Amino acid sequence: MFGAEDHTARERTASPSGVVFTRSGQASFPSTWVLDELASGELHLTGLFSLSGHLTEDNAEQLLAEARGKSKRQLEELLARWFPRPDVPPTITPVTLEPAQWELSTWPGAGNPAPPPLGRVEPLSPESVRVDFTARAAFRDKLEQASALLSHTVPSGDLATILELALDPGRTDRECVLQVAA
């Protein structure tokens, strides 16, 4: 059976927001509270899932109050503000698709290739975002050329800085970078 230690580990305390916390501090949502929040449209299921790993007894009330009525993107920005993460190092990773990944599709018109995955922008903190996308080898080549052209301005070769400069409409050397990219 359960010993005294098992019993205390399963004890739960409810916060004023309706979120229940286990003794280990893990958030649990009572089904009536979840249904009420979802039915009102104040929180959506994806948002609830995103928040669940960050809620504690100390922050639940304020964090949930700020999260209500927010879109997924707004919730990502909220979490980045509350729980900033360090910047990620720039990387370029070759990706090879297995034939099954591009030949098979569950979309109408079977046999057509599945659409390529979309890029992703993920807030890390109020000042930085992580950008992930898949590009062709030609893009990599153009990025390397832009890096070489901007080496006097960005000697570190930082990809984020190079892309910012290349996309800045006020840059005078932008035309040179875009010409290489053409």
C-alpha positions, 0 to 999 in steps of 0.5 A: 500500500501507500506509506506516509511519504506516498500520501504526502507526495500526493497532497494537493493545494489549490490556488485562488486561480483554481489551479491545483498544485501537487506537493512537488509543485506541478500544476494540475488543472481541475476539469471544471476550471479548464472547461470554464476557461476554454468555454469562455474563450479566455484561454485556449488549449494550446495556451493552457498547455504552454503555461502548464510547465511554468505555473507555480503557486507563487506566479499562477494568479498573475501569469494566468491573468496576463495570459487570458485573451492572448493568442499563441504568439502573444503567449510565447512572448509573455513566457519569454518575458517572464522566463527569458532563455539564453540566445542560441548559437547560430548554426547551419545544418544540412538537412536531407529528406528521406524519399518518404518525406517528400513523396508521400502526402496525406493531403488531397491529390495523393502522390503530390509532394507534401508542402515544405515545413514552414519556418518558425520564430520563437521568442527567447526573451524580450530582446531576442528570438530564435528563427528556424527555417529550411532553405535551399543550398543556394540560400546558404551560398548567398548568405556566405557571399553576404557574410564575405561582403559585410566582413568589414562591418561584421567581422564575427560573421554573426548570422543574425547581424548579417541578415539584419543588415541585409534586410535593413532598408536604410543600409547603403551596402544593402544593394550590394548584398542583395545584388549578390543574393540575386 
